[in-house]
């Protein structure tokens, strides 16, 4: 495609994404469906540019003040992640001079807000949780793309065998530092085209998410509930841990997400999952399981701010008011999910949030209202799961994963056992 046309497409895509009326990945996918003439390489350039602008929006808007044309065009030029010759052929001599000047500005000399690229409310919240050194390390990490992790399906394959097969396909994969089932991939290869993927020998899943499924310690023959199953990443991991025995209920309010899970279950060879669409956490179909379940995982709806390397639009779409609404929902879901746990059973509460208000505060409120649940030490659970360097993953008795420390998404987990 002609460079000038591709730049125009990039500006149009940014205009749609920056409305923030839908998740960025959905907006990008819809744009590509409407522009089928775009080849794979062109699509990659557009997507990479859009996500670069979302990650560094404040800085790039500052730099874009000096250009000409629409704001979206200027942002596309500053954030361009394609070939340098390509963008050079698409812009005017005056724009090239402006771009050279913008690229020469030293980032370290900019105000803090233009360096960390966070909305003020989020910058304040994180700076209050972390010491200055950790805060700056985190904000720098959030400006980088996340690594690509795989979880090897224990039902069908061993990690080293999958790693060897990937190498034969020209894909470099290294064992993840913590998860015994994880592989970390170099680059962004087309994994969906591999026989390994079609045969269900692995799933794409962040290492942190793999650890959350592991600490449930789902066992053969048990009754287990994935209370907010979503697209089913952790459901698949739990089913593999149970070796297709017992009953694994995947609950979610979205029938669409549960339907989308079914092909993944089939491919992975997981047969003990029972998807159940519910209206809300108080649904009668939930209450029928009261006091009968061995293990309940509550991967609660949350801000998703732990995934900012993958979903940088979230920091611009979330607000303090939306966070408070989510906290109310988290407390309600946890309270009702707890009723399913039988005496001696386990309850696991997790989020992919960086904020204490969604994590420690929700857990503390639950413990105050439900004294029959005793907190378990996540460190001991990680050790039982044969997770190397487990002490690095724990704060107090909770799991706390940080992008700048662990190269995972940001996650929190608390575990309780019912007396």
N, C-alpha and C positions, 0 to 999 in steps of 0.2 A: 504494500500500500504506500502511496506517496507520503513522504514525511509530513507535508503540510496538512493533508487529510487526517493522518493519524493524530497529529497535535489537536486538530479541531475535535476529533472524537474524544480525546482525553479531556479537553475543556468541558465538553458536553457531559461526560461521565462525572467529572468533579462537581459540576453544577447540580446534578441529581443527588450525588452522595452527600454533599454539604447542606442539603435541606434537612438531613437527620430525621426524616420522617419514617425511616425503615432501617434495619441493619444494613451496614455497608456491603456485606457479602451478598445479601439478597438483591440489593440495587445493582451491584456489579454483574451478577448472574443474569438478571433481567435485561440489562443493557446488551450483554453478549448474545442473548437469545434474539434480540431485535436487530443485531448487526452481525449476521452470520457470515458476511464477507471477510470479517476479521480472522486472520490466521492465528494459529497457536502462539507464535512468537509475538505478534502484535498484541494479543490479549494479555500475554504475560507482562509486556511493557506497560500497558494501560493499568493493569491491576497493581503492579509494583509501584507505579507513580502515585496512584490514588492512595495507597496505604502509606507511602512515604509522607505525603501531604498530611494525612490524618495523624500520623505519629508526631510530626513537627509543625503542626498547623500554625501555632503562634509565631514561631520563628519565620516560617515561610510567608505568612501574611505580612510580617514586618518587612521582609526583603522585597515582597511584591509591590510595595508602595511606590517604588521607583520606576516600574515598567509602564508599558502602554497596553491598550486593549482591555478586554474584560478581566476582572479579578481571576476568574477561573483559568483563563489562558495564561496569565502571569504565574499562577500557582503551578500549572502544568509544566511551564518552562523551568521554573526554579526546582521543582521536585522531580524532573525527568529522570527516569531510571532505565532508559534505553541507550542506544548507541549515541556517542557524542556527535559523530558526523551526521546522524539522523536528525537530531534536534538542531544542529547547525544549519542544515539545509532547509529547515521548516520556518526559520525566523529571519527577521530583517537584520541588516547591519546594526541598526540602533539597538535592537533587542539583544544582539550578541554582545555589544559593548556593555549594556546594562547587566546581562547575565555574568559576564566576566567580573564586573565590579561586585556583584552580589556574592559570587563564590569566593571572592577575596576577603570578605569580612570575617574576622576572627571570632569564632563562637564564644571563646572564653571571655571576650570583652563585652558580651551582651548581658542585659539584666537577667536575673534569675528566672523570671517567668518565660523568657525567650529561650532559655537553656533547658529547663525541665519540661516545658510544653504541657503543663497541666492546668486545668481550670483552678482558680484561686481556692475554692472550697476544698478541692481534693489535695492540693499542695499543702494546705494548712493541716488537714486531717492526717496525712502521712508524716509530715514533719513533727507532729505531736506524738506519733507512735514510735518513731525511730530517732536514734541519735544522728547528728548532722552527717557523719561519714556514711552511715548506712543509708540515710535518705538520699544522698547524692548518688551512691552506688545503685540504688534501686531506680531512681529516675533515669539514669544513663542506660541501665539495662532495658527499661521499658521503651526506649527509642530504637531498639534493635529487633529484627524479626526473631520469632521463636524457632528453636530447632524442630526437626521433624522426627518424631519418635514412633516406633511400632511396638505393639505387644504381640508376642508370639503366642499363638493359640495352643495351650498345653494339651488339649484334646487330640490335636492332629500333628504336632511337630515339636521339635526341640530347638532351643535358641541357636545353638551352634550350627545345626543343619540348615536353618533358614538363613543364617548369616553367610554360610558357604554358598548357598544357592543364589543369594543376592550378589555376592562377589562374582559368581559366574556370569551374571547378567550385567556386569559392569557397574554395580552399585556398591559403594563402600558403606558398610554398617559396622558400628562398634557397640559393644554392650553398654547399656546405660549404667551410670554409677551406682544406682540404688536398687532399682527394680530387677529382680532375677529373671523377668520375662521380657525385658525391654531391649530394643536396639535403636540406636540413633543414626540417622541417615545423613550423608553429605548431600547438599543441594536439594533440588525439588524434582526428583525423577518421576516419570509417569507410572506409579505403582499399580494403578488399576489395570494396566495392560499385562501384568505379570500373571503367569499360571499360578504362582504361589498365592497371590491375592484371590484369584477366582476360586481356588480350591480351599480358601478359608484358613490358610496357615498363619496369617497375621492380620491384625487390624491396626489402623492408624490410631494411636492414643498417646497423649502426653504422659511422660513418666510419672508425674505427680498423680494423675488420674488412676494410673495403674496401682500406685501405692494405696490410694483410698479403697479400691476394691480388695486389695490384699488384707488390710487391717480388719475387714469384716470377718475374716477367717471362716467363710462359709464352708460347711462340711457336707460330705456325702449323706444323703437321706434326710437332711433337715428341711424345715419350712423357712424360707427366706423371702423377705419383701424388699424390693427396690422401690421406695415410696415415690420418688420423683424420677422415673426412669428416663424420660426424654428420648433421645435417639438410640439409647441402649448400649452405649460404650461400656459402662460398668456392669450392666446386666449380662453382657456377653462374658465379661471376665468372671463374674460370680458363677455363671452357669458352667464355665470351664473348670472352676475350682471345685464345683459339686460333682463333676464328672457325670453330668446328665442324670443324677439321681435326685430324689426328694422333689420338692415343688418350689419353684422360684416365681413369685408374682411380680410382674412389672407393671406398676401403677402409674398412670399419668392422666392429666386432664385433656391432653391432646390426642384425639384419635388418629390424626395425621401422623404424628411422631411415632405412635405405636405401630401403625401400618408400615411406616418406613423401616421399622426395626425388623420386620419379618424376613425380608431377603437376607439381611445380615445374619440372622439366626440360622437360616437354612445354609448359607455359605459356610458358617463356622461349625455346623454340625451340633449346635446346642438345641436339645429337644425337651428340656424340662421347664421351659419358660411359659408362663401363662400371662399374656398381656391383658390388662383390665383397664378400660377407660373409666375414670371416675369424674364426677361433677366437681368435687371439692374434697378437702381432707375429712369432712364429716359424713361423706357418702356412706350409705348403708352397706355397700359392698366392701368398704374398708372395715366397718365395725363388726362385720361377721367374723373377722379374723382376730378379734380382741382376745388377748391372753393365750393365743395359740402359736405364735411365731417365735422361732429360735433366734433369728437375727433380722434386724430392720436397719436398712441404710436409708438415711434421709439426706440426699444430695439436694439441698434446699434451693429453691429459686433465689437468686441473689443478684447483686450488681454486676457480677462478671469481671470486676476490675482486676482480678488476678490474671486475666487473659488479655491484657492490653497489648501485649506484643503481637497477638493474633487478631485482636478485635479493637484497634485503637479508637474506633468511633465511639466506643462505650464511654470514654471519659468526657466526650462532648454531649452525649445523649442522656447520661444520668445526671441527677440533681440531688441536693440534700433532701428535698421533699420526696423524691422517688425512693431514696435509700430508706427513709423512715417508713414508708409504706411497705417496702420489702421486709423490714425487720418485724413488723406486725405479722406479716404473712409467715415468716420463718418461725416465729414463736408459736403461732397457731398450728402449723403443720407439725412441728416437733411435739407439741403437746398431744395431738391426736394420734400421731404415729406411735408414740410411747405406749398407748393403750393396747397395741397389738402384741407387745413383747410379753412372753410368758415368764414366770419366775425362773430365774437363772439365765434368762435370755439376754441378748446384747442389742444395744441401740447405738448407732453411729451417726453423728451429725457432722455434715461437711458442707463447705462452701468453696467457691473459687473467687473469694473476695479477699482484699488486702486490709479491710477495715475492721477494727475491733468491735464496732457497733453491730456488725453482722456476725461476728465470730464469738469472742469471749463474752460479750454482753448477753447474747442470746443464750449461750451455754450457762452462764451464771443465773439468769432468770429461771431457766428450766430447773436447775439444781435446787433453787430455793423453793420451788413449788412442788417438786416431786422427790421427796427424801428417800423414797423406796429405790431410787436409782443411785448406785455407787459409781463414782468415777474410776475408770481403769487407766493405768499408766500406758500411754501409747508406746513409750520406749520398750517396755517389756513385750508388747504385742509385736512390734517391729522385729525384735530379736527372735521371737518364735517363728516369724515368717522368713527367717534367714536373710534379712536385709542388711547388707554391709553398711558400716558407718552409720548405723541408725541413730546414734547420739547426735549427729549433725542435724537431724530432722525434727528434733523435739524442743519445744519451749514449755517448761514446766512439765505437765503431764499430757500436753496436747501436741498434735502434729502441726507444724507450721512450716510451709514451704514458700520460699521467696525466689523470684526470678534471678536476682543478683547473686544469691548464695548457692542455689541448687540447680540452676538452669532448667527449672520446670516452670509451669504456670504457678501463680500464687494460690495456695490452698491452705485450708484450716480443717482440722478434724478433732472431734472429741468423742470419747467412747464411754458408755455407761453399761453397767450390768444391773438387771433388776433383781432385788433381794428376794 
